[in-house]
């Protein structure tokens, strides 16, 4: 099934449910963005469509320790 996302009057998609979950986890889609499937007539918040998934922030970039390589 395909899903569409609406934000600020723009419609995006189609996306699979797995795409929605991945984009939500990555922060590309917000839980409050509106979405609908081909089977839905009304727009719903994304979090109502994808359910409760574990949304984790990306880990901060690893700055230290910097690997040191021996030169011959």
C-alpha positions in Angstrom: 0.0 0.0 0.0 1.3 3.5 -0.8 1.2 6.4 1.6 1.4 10.2 1.0 2.7 12.9 3.3 1.5 16.4 3.5 3.5 19.3 5.0 3.0 23.0 4.5 0.5 22.5 1.7 2.9 20.2 -0.3 2.2 16.5 -0.9 5.0 14.0 -1.1 5.1 10.3 -1.9 4.1 7.7 -2.6 6.0 5.9 0.2 5.7 2.4 1.6 5.0 1.9 5.3 8.6 0.9 5.8 9.7 4.2 4.1 7.5 6.2 6.5 8.9 4.4 9.5 12.5 4.9 8.3 12.0 8.6 7.5 10.2 9.2 10.8 13.1 7.5 12.7 15.6 9.6 10.7 13.7 12.8 11.4 12.8 13.5 7.8 9.1 13.2 8.6 7.6 14.5 11.8 5.1 12.6 13.8 2.7 15.5 13.4 3.0 15.6 9.6 -0.2 14.5 7.9 -0.4 11.3 5.9 -2.9 9.1 4.2 -2.9 5.9 2.3 -4.7 5.1 -0.9 -7.4 3.4 1.2 -7.9 6.4 3.6 -10.1 9.4 2.7 -8.8 11.7 5.4 -5.4 12.8 6.4 -4.1 11.6 9.8 -1.0 12.4 11.8 1.9 10.2 10.7 2.2 8.7 14.2 -1.4 7.3 13.9 -0.4 5.5 10.7 3.0 4.0 11.7 2.1 3.4 15.3 4.5 3.4 18.1 8.0 2.8 16.8 11.2 3.5 18.6 12.4 6.9 17.3 16.1 7.3 18.2 18.3 10.2 17.5 21.3 9.6 15.3 24.4 9.2 17.5 26.7 12.2 17.6 29.7 12.1 15.3 32.7 10.4 16.8 35.4 13.1 17.2 37.7 11.6 19.8 39.8 9.6 20.0 41.3 10.2 16.5 43.1 7.0 15.4 46.8 7.5 15.0 48.6 5.4 12.3 52.2 4.6 12.5 54.2 5.7 9.5 57.1 3.5 8.3 
